[in-house]
């Protein structure tokens, strides 16, 4: 998950055109899914 976050941050820095924007969107979606999965595995007490 941390790797995904780093990839998103690197994509933001490298963003110059529409192709990079699509890549950023895809990685952000992946990161969101990873965060949701992590949160669902944490027991609420």
N, C-alpha and C positions, 0 to 999 in steps of 0.2 A: 504494500500500500504506500509506503514511504517513497519507493521508487516511482510509483505512478505520480505522486505529488511533485517530485523533482522533475519528471518529464513534462508535466504541465507547466511548471515554472520556466523550464528551459524553452518550451514552445512559445511562451509569452514573450520572452526576450528575443527569440528568433523570428517573431511574427512580422512579415513584411508584405504578404500578398494573400489572396483568397485561399490558395491551397493550404497555407499554414494555418489559416483560420479554421478550415475544415479539420485539420489534424488536431488543433487545439480543442475543438468541440468534441471530437472522438475521445481524446484522452481525458477531458473533463468528465465525460459521461462514464468512462471506465472508472475514474476516481470516485465519482458519486456512488457507483454500484459497489465498489470496494468498501467505502465508508458505511453504506447501509448494511452490507453483509457483516462487517465488524460490529456495528451497533446491535444487530439482531442476535449476535452470539454472546453479547454481554448480558448476564442475568440481572434483572432489576430487582432490588430488594427493598 
